[in-house]
């Protein structure tokens, strides 16, 4: 039985490309969703929510580094 790969090794460029592609897809779906409430616009809204959740997951897993003063206190 095969097992899913739980760890991926992506470069910063790979992650940036994925995020840009998802944002492009969201903007494309949002343009078509702006029309009247149809079955298609409702489905587009659901896809937008899913994509935004994935972008949020990406954002929450990033490690943000900031400058610190020689005393160890973060700067501004």
C-alpha positions in Angstrom: 0.0 0.0 0.0 1.4 3.4 -1.0 1.7 6.2 1.6 1.2 9.9 0.9 4.3 12.1 1.0 3.8 14.4 4.0 6.9 16.5 3.5 7.6 18.6 0.5 10.8 20.5 -0.3 10.0 23.7 -2.1 12.2 26.6 -2.7 11.1 30.2 -2.0 10.6 30.7 -5.7 8.3 27.6 -5.8 6.2 28.9 -3.0 6.0 32.4 -4.6 4.9 30.9 -7.9 2.2 28.8 -6.2 0.9 31.8 -4.3 0.9 34.1 -7.4 -0.9 31.4 -9.4 -3.5 31.0 -6.6 -4.0 34.8 -6.4 -4.4 34.9 -10.2 -7.0 32.2 -10.1 -8.9 34.0 -7.3 -9.0 37.2 -9.3 -10.2 35.4 -12.4 -13.0 33.7 -10.4 -13.9 36.9 -8.7 -14.4 38.7 -12.0 -16.9 36.0 -13.1 -18.5 35.9 -9.7 -19.4 39.6 -9.8 -22.2 38.9 -12.2 -25.7 38.0 -11.1 -26.2 35.2 -8.5 -26.1 32.1 -10.7 -25.1 28.5 -10.0 -21.7 29.2 -11.5 -21.1 32.3 -9.4 -22.0 30.4 -6.2 -19.5 27.6 -7.2 -16.9 30.3 -8.0 -17.4 31.8 -4.5 -16.8 28.4 -2.9 -13.6 27.9 -4.9 -12.4 31.4 -3.9 -13.0 30.5 -0.2 -11.0 27.3 -0.6 -8.1 29.0 -2.3 -8.1 31.8 0.3 -8.0 29.1 3.0 -5.0 27.5 1.4 -3.2 30.8 1.0 -3.9 31.4 4.8 -2.3 28.0 5.5 0.7 28.9 3.5 1.0 32.3 5.3 0.6 30.7 8.8 3.4 28.2 8.1 6.0 30.8 7.1 8.7 31.8 9.5 9.1 35.5 9.6 12.5 36.9 10.5 13.0 40.5 11.8 16.0 42.5 12.7 17.0 42.5 16.4 19.1 45.0 18.3 22.4 43.7 19.9 20.4 43.6 23.1 18.1 41.0 21.6 15.1 43.4 21.5 13.3 43.4 18.1 13.5 46.7 16.2 10.3 48.6 15.5 
